[in-house]
Amino acid sequence: KAVHWYQRAVDILPHALDFQNKYGSCLLALQNTADAKRTFLFILNENPKYASAHTNLGFIYMQEGNNAMAYDHLTKALLYTPDNKQALINMAVWYHTNTRDAEAKKTLQRLLKKYPDNEQAKAMLADLL
């Protein structure tokens, strides 16, 4: 139901990037990847340093198997918000998928230093050990 309201919000205020980001996230959750991707690209066109859009695009590109673009966007997300939980998790997944487990472990350990109660990171790290 939220996607309808976010769609209305972005129709009224297309340059309200936080609404655009929420709208894109809803589209992604509904597996409408093409529209979600367009939304996140719009956000980055408006503000190239919008870390959440980079995180979400990195995820989309990983799902599409485009490792170069995924890495590029995840790297940018972490450049702009180094402690972003989701960007760190996505980067750890990217490292693991690309057989770079040492870097995946390091990324998860970095996340757990900042967020010691993060169960997802704990479980992922345990799988790598």
Contact map, one row per residue, 1 for C-alpha under 8 A:
111110000000000000000000000000000000000000000000000000000000000000000000000000000000000000000000000000000000000000000000000000000
111111000000000000000000010000000000000000000000000000000000000000000000000000000000000000000000000000000000000000000000000000000
111111100000000000000010011000000000000000000000000000000000000000000000000000000000000000000000000000000000000000000000000000000
111111110000000000000000000000000000000000000000000000000000000000000000000000000000000000000000000000000000000000000000000000000
111111111000000000000000000000000000000000000000000000000000000000000000000000000000000000000000000000000000000000000000000000000
011111111100000000110110000000000000000000000000000000000000000000000000000000000000000000000000000000000000000000000000000000000
001111111110000000000010000000000000000000000000000000000000000000000000000000000000000000000000000000000000000000000000000000000
000111111111000000000000000000000000000000000000000000000000000000000000000000000000000000000000000000000000000000000000000000000
000011111111110000100000000000000000000000000000000000000000000000000000000000000000000000000000000000000000000000000000000000000
000001111111111100110010000000000000000000000000000000000000000000000000000000000000000000000000000000000000000000000000000000000
000000111111110000000000000000000000000000000000000000000000000000000000000000000000000000000000000000000000000000000000000000000
000000011111110000000000000000000000000000000000000000000000000000000000000000000000000000000000000000000000000000000000000000000
000000001111111100000000000000000000000000000000000000000000000000000000000000000000000000000000000000000000000000000000000000000
000000001111111110010000000000000000000000000000000000000000000000000000000000000000000000000000000000000000000000000000000000000
000000000100111110010000000000000000000000000100000000000000000000000000000000000000000000000000000000000000000000000000000000000
000000000100111111110000000000000000000000000000000000000000000000000000000000000000000000000000000000000000000000000000000000000
000000000000011111111000000000000000000000100000000000000000000000000000000000000000000000000000000000000000000000000000000000000
000000000000000111111100000000000000000000000000000000000000000000000000000000000000000000000000000000000000000000000000000000000
000001001100000111111110000000000000000000000000000000000000000000000000000000000000000000000000000000000000000000000000000000000
000001000100011111111111000000000000001100100000000000000000000000000000000000000000000000000000000000000000000000000000000000000
000000000000000011111111100000000000001100100000000110000000000000000000000000000000000000000000000000000000000000000000000000000
000001000000000001111111110000000000000000000000000000000000000000000000000000000000000000000000000000000000000000000000000000000
001001100100000000111111111000000001001000000000000000000000000000000000000000000000000000000000000000000000000000000000000000000
000000000000000000011111111100000011101100000000000000000000000000000000000000000000000000000000000000000000000000000000000000000
000000000000000000001111111110000001000000000000000000010000000000000000000000000000000000000000000000000000000000000000000000000
011000000000000000000111111111000000000000000000000000000000000000000000000000000000000000000000000000000000000000000000000000000
001000000000000000000011111111111011000000000000000000000000000000000000000000000000000000000000000000000000000000000000000000000
000000000000000000000001111111111001000000000000000000000000000000000000000000000000000000000000000000000000000000000000000000000
000000000000000000000000111111110000000000000000000000000000000000000000000000000000000000000000000000000000000000000000000000000
000000000000000000000000011111110000000000000000000000000000000000000000000000000000000000000000000000000000000000000000000000000
000000000000000000000000001111111000000000000000000000000000000000000000000000000000000000000000000000000000000000000000000000000
000000000000000000000000001111111111000000000000000000000000000000000000000000000000000000000000000000000000000000000000000000000
000000000000000000000000001100111111100000000000000000000001000000000000000000000000000000000000000000000000000000000000000000000
000000000000000000000000000000011111110000000000000000000000000000000000000000000000000000000000000000000000000000000000000000000
000000000000000000000001001000011111111000000000000000000000000000000000000000000000000000000000000000000000000000000000000000000
000000000000000000000011101100011111111100000000000000000000000000000000000000000000000000000000000000000000000000000000000000000
000000000000000000000001000000001111111110000000000000001001000000000000000000000000000000000000000000000000000000000000000000000
000000000000000000000000000000000111111111000000000000000000000000000000000000000000000000000000000000000000000000000000000000000
000000000000000000011011000000000011111111100000000000000000000000000000000000000000000000000000000000000000000000000000000000000
000000000000000000011001000000000001111111110000000011011000000000000000000000000000000000000000000000000000000000000000000000000
000000000000000000000000000000000000111111111000000010001000000000000000000000000000000000000000000000000000000000000000000000000
000000000000000000000000000000000000011111111100000000000000000000000000000000000000000000000000000000000000000000000000000000000
000000000000000010011000000000000000001111111111010010000000000000000000000000000000000000000000000000000000000000000000000000000
000000000000000000000000000000000000000111111111110011000000000000000000000000000000000000000000000000000000000000000000000000000
000000000000000000000000000000000000000011111111000000000000000000000000000000000000000000000000000000000000000000000000000000000
000000000000001000000000000000000000000001111111000000000000000000000000000000000000000000000000000000000000000000000000000000000
000000000000000000000000000000000000000000111111110000000000000000000000000000000000000000000000000000000000000000000000000000000
000000000000000000000000000000000000000000111111110000000000000000000000000000000000000000000000000000000000000000000000000000000
000000000000000000000000000000000000000000010011111000000000000000000000000110010000000000000000000000000000000000000000000000000
000000000000000000000000000000000000000000110011111111000000000000000000000010010000000000000000000000000000000000000000000000000
000000000000000000000000000000000000000000000000111111100000000000000000000111011000000000000000000000000000000000000000000000000
000000000000000000001000000000000000000000000000011111110000000000000000000010000000000000000000000000000000000000000000000000000
000000000000000000001000000000000000000110110000011111111000000000000000000010000000000000000000000000000000000000000000000000000
000000000000000000000000000000000000000100010000011111111100000000000000110110000000000000000000000000000000000000000000000000000
000000000000000000000000000000000000000000000000001111111110000000000000110010000000011001000000000000000000000000000000000000000
000000000000000000000000100000000000000100000000000111111111000000000000000000000000000000000000000000000000000000000000000000000
000000000000000000000000000000000000100110000000000011111111100000000100100000000000000000000000000000000000000000000000000000000
000000000000000000000000000000000000000000000000000001111111110000001111110000000000000001000000000000000000000000000000000000000
000000000000000000000000000000000000000000000000000000111111111000000100000000000000000001000000000000000000000000000000000000000
000000000000000000000000000000001000100000000000000000011111111100000100000000000000000000000000000000000000000000000000000000000
000000000000000000000000000000000000000000000000000000001111111111101100000000000000000000000000000000000000000000000000000000000
000000000000000000000000000000000000000000000000000000000111111111100100000000000000000000000100000000000000000000000000000000000
000000000000000000000000000000000000000000000000000000000011111111000000000000000000000000000000000000000000000000000000000000000
000000000000000000000000000000000000000000000000000000000001111111000000000000000000000000000000000000000000000000000000000000000
000000000000000000000000000000000000000000000000000000000000111111100000000000000000000000000000000000000000000000000000000000000
000000000000000000000000000000000000000000000000000000000000111111111100000000000000000000000000000000000000000000000000000000000
000000000000000000000000000000000000000000000000000000000000110011111110000000000000000000000100000000000000000000000000000000000
000000000000000000000000000000000000000000000000000000000000000001111111000000000000000000000000000000000000000000000000000000000
000000000000000000000000000000000000000000000000000000000100100001111111100000000000000000000000000000000000000000000000000000000
000000000000000000000000000000000000000000000000000000001111110001111111110000000000000000000100000000000000000000000000000000000
000000000000000000000000000000000000000000000000000000000100000000111111111000000000000000100100000000000000000000000000000000000
000000000000000000000000000000000000000000000000000000000100000000011111111100000000000000000000000000000000000000000000000000000
000000000000000000000000000000000000000000000000000001101100000000001111111110000000000000000000000000000000000000000000000000000
000000000000000000000000000000000000000000000000000001100100000000000111111111000000001001100000000000000000000000000000000000000
000000000000000000000000000000000000000000000000000000000000000000000011111111100000000000100000000000000000000000000000000000000
000000000000000000000000000000000000000000000000101001000000000000000001111111110000000000000000000000000000000000000000000000000
000000000000000000000000000000000000000000000000111111100000000000000000111111111101001000000000000000000000000000000000000000000
000000000000000000000000000000000000000000000000001000000000000000000000011111111111001100000000000000000000000000000000000000000
000000000000000000000000000000000000000000000000000000000000000000000000001111111100000000000000000000000000000000000000000000000
000000000000000000000000000000000000000000000000111000000000000000000000000111111100000000000000000000000000000000000000000000000
000000000000000000000000000000000000000000000000001000000000000000000000000011111111000000000000000000000000000000000000000000000
000000000000000000000000000000000000000000000000000000000000000000000000000011111111000000000000000000000000000000000000000000000
000000000000000000000000000000000000000000000000000000000000000000000000000001001111100100000000000000000000001001000000000000000
000000000000000000000000000000000000000000000000000000000000000000000000000011001111111100000000000000000000000000000000000000000
000000000000000000000000000000000000000000000000000000000000000000000000000000000011111110000000000000000000001000000000000000000
000000000000000000000000000000000000000000000000000000100000000000000000000000000001111111000000000000000000000000000000000000000
000000000000000000000000000000000000000000000000000000100000000000000000010011000001111111100000000000000000000000000000000000000
000000000000000000000000000000000000000000000000000000000000000000000000000001000011111111110000000000000011001000000000000000000
000000000000000000000000000000000000000000000000000000000000000000000000000000000000111111111000000000000011001000000000100000000
000000000000000000000000000000000000000000000000000000100110000000000000010000000000011111111100000000000000000000000000000000000
000000000000000000000000000000000000000000000000000000000000000000000010011000000000001111111110000000010010000000000000000000000
000000000000000000000000000000000000000000000000000000000000000000000000000000000000000111111111000000111011000000000000000000000
000000000000000000000000000000000000000000000000000000000000000000000000000000000000000011111111100000010000000000000000000000000
000000000000000000000000000000000000000000000000000000000000010000100110000000000000000001111111110000010000000000000000000000000
000000000000000000000000000000000000000000000000000000000000000000000000000000000000000000111111111110110000000000000000000000000
000000000000000000000000000000000000000000000000000000000000000000000000000000000000000000011111111110110000000000000000000000000
000000000000000000000000000000000000000000000000000000000000000000000000000000000000000000001111111100000000000000000000000000000
000000000000000000000000000000000000000000000000000000000000000000000000000000000000000000000111111100000000000000000000000000000
000000000000000000000000000000000000000000000000000000000000000000000000000000000000000000000011111110000000000000000000000000000
000000000000000000000000000000000000000000000000000000000000000000000000000000000000000000000011111111110000000000000000000000000
000000000000000000000000000000000000000000000000000000000000000000000000000000000000000000000011001111111000000000000000000000010
000000000000000000000000000000000000000000000000000000000000000000000000000000000000000000000000000111111100000000000000000000000
000000000000000000000000000000000000000000000000000000000000000000000000000000000000000000010011000111111110000000000000000000000
000000000000000000000000000000000000000000000000000000000000000000000000000000000000000000111111000111111111000000000000000000000
000000000000000000000000000000000000000000000000000000000000000000000000000000000000000000010000000011111111100000000000000010010
000000000000000000000000000000000000000000000000000000000000000000000000000000000000000000000000000001111111110000000000000000000
000000000000000000000000000000000000000000000000000000000000000000000000000000000000000110110000000000111111111000000000000000000
000000000000000000000000000000000000000000000000000000000000000000000000000000000000000110010000000000011111111100000000110110000
000000000000000000000000000000000000000000000000000000000000000000000000000000000000000000000000000000001111111110000000000010000
000000000000000000000000000000000000000000000000000000000000000000000000000000000000000000000000000000000111111111000000000000000
000000000000000000000000000000000000000000000000000000000000000000000000000000000010100110000000000000000011111111110000100000000
000000000000000000000000000000000000000000000000000000000000000000000000000000000000000000000000000000000001111111111100110000000
000000000000000000000000000000000000000000000000000000000000000000000000000000000000000000000000000000000000111111110000000000000
000000000000000000000000000000000000000000000000000000000000000000000000000000000010000000000000000000000000011111110000000000000
000000000000000000000000000000000000000000000000000000000000000000000000000000000000000000000000000000000000001111111100000000000
000000000000000000000000000000000000000000000000000000000000000000000000000000000000000000000000000000000000001111111100000000000
000000000000000000000000000000000000000000000000000000000000000000000000000000000000000000000000000000000000000100111110000000000
000000000000000000000000000000000000000000000000000000000000000000000000000000000000000000000000000000000000000100111111110000000
000000000000000000000000000000000000000000000000000000000000000000000000000000000000000000000000000000000000000000001111111000000
000000000000000000000000000000000000000000000000000000000000000000000000000000000000000000000000000000000000000000000111111100000
000000000000000000000000000000000000000000000000000000000000000000000000000000000000000010000000000000000001001100000111111110000
000000000000000000000000000000000000000000000000000000000000000000000000000000000000000000000000000000000001000100000111111111000
000000000000000000000000000000000000000000000000000000000000000000000000000000000000000000000000000000000000000000000011111111100
000000000000000000000000000000000000000000000000000000000000000000000000000000000000000000000000000000000001000000000001111111110
000000000000000000000000000000000000000000000000000000000000000000000000000000000000000000000000000000001001100000000000111111111
000000000000000000000000000000000000000000000000000000000000000000000000000000000000000000000000000000000000000000000000011111111
000000000000000000000000000000000000000000000000000000000000000000000000000000000000000000000000000000000000000000000000001111111
000000000000000000000000000000000000000000000000000000000000000000000000000000000000000000000000000010001000000000000000000111111
000000000000000000000000000000000000000000000000000000000000000000000000000000000000000000000000000000000000000000000000000011111
